[in-house]
Amino acid sequence: MDHPTPTPRRRLRALTRLDVSAVSIARREVVWLWSVVSFIAVTLVAVGWPVTASGYGTHPAAAMAFTLVNCAAAILAVRWPWAGLGASVAGSLALMVVTAGAAPEWPWPWPVTVLLAHCLTVFVLALRHSWYWAASLWSVGAMLTVWAPAILSDGGHPSAFANGVVLVSLSGGFALVGVIMRLWSLSVLRMEQAERLSAAETSRRRELEERNRIARELHDVVAHSMSVITVQASTARYRQPGLDEAVQSEFEEIAASSRRALSEMRGLLGILRGHDTAPTAPLPGLADVTGLIESTRASGAEITYDGADTGSDSEDGTEDGTAEGTEVSEVVGLTAFRVVQEALSNALRHAPGSAVTVRISGDGHELRVVVTNTPPGRDDEPTPGARLGLAGIRERVAAIGGTVTAGPTLDGGFEVTATLPVEDADPLPA
């Protein structure tokens, strides 16, 4: 039985998972940055509020309000650069105004806590956003350093020049470090994404190589053997004159079955080799189950069919039609055909001489396929298998949202039941 191969949709999902992983890493980094910045901002508020109120002689309420705005700017800048820049400028300017009459020994126009909060906001903007946000806030800080002494104190504050030099140089250093760290972080993230994509492409290449190897093995072994069987069965009547009609009919059935298998094998080889061209022969569907059962009966198996595909008579003469008229998509019909095909093959291999019952029914929402065989009717040795058939059925049915149950029956037989959704099934390869 052939197995579903990775579709472009599945490959897209794999690449999407890589992108989601990268986004998760970036999100965790933002959470950590937000936590650290919030801690520093709260610390600056706890220190700056009493220092501004007592050291600069400002009203406690005004000192608290303006300090909160100034320190909250760094927190806002993690997510919204425009909000962080605006809050920093507004808070710094307000604190310059209320501290303008401070004693000469106190730093002005940038009190220490205001200066640190300003540098923190510049650093966050440089680290999280494009460089021009940090450059804009640094430029505004430099202009305030020049204008504030000229407007608010007539340039007479003795510490204004030294305080301004410290602000401009220190905030510029923070901006430079933030930009460098941002570039380094982006390069590391891109490198990790490139490594993940490279690993995915390497896995894909190995998968393609394995598929090509399997295709070569199938072509060299299975396809060649099937071709020999087809030729031998087709020419038996000419090579062995005097065969009666029953034997000739048996050879014709063998030749027809081998030709069908060879045709499907060519389609499978095309899929394994990654050919983009669609197979020229139609894929089997629900309507082909009757032919599959008839060709299997030619091997001597006793099969009772109660089906939904063509409304033909079953072996016991009763009319089919349990789900006659049920319309299914090509993928559901193909899946139902493969389930019946694999279940019949298992019954012939593992329970020789058993009676098999195939029932297909539908209610417009789902299609139900049940294949049951009785205990072996002969003492023949069961044919060994690779034990991959049922696994392949489960993979194929699960790919379109269906379910499969398989297990022994009470009388010692075996039953396979597949429930397939009639609607919203994803495409499957043959």
Beta strands, then each sheet from edge to edge (+ up, - down):
strand 1: 302-306
strand 2: 355-362
strand 3: 366-373
strand 4: 403-408
strand 5: 414-421
sheet 1: 1+ 2+ 3- 5+ 4-
end
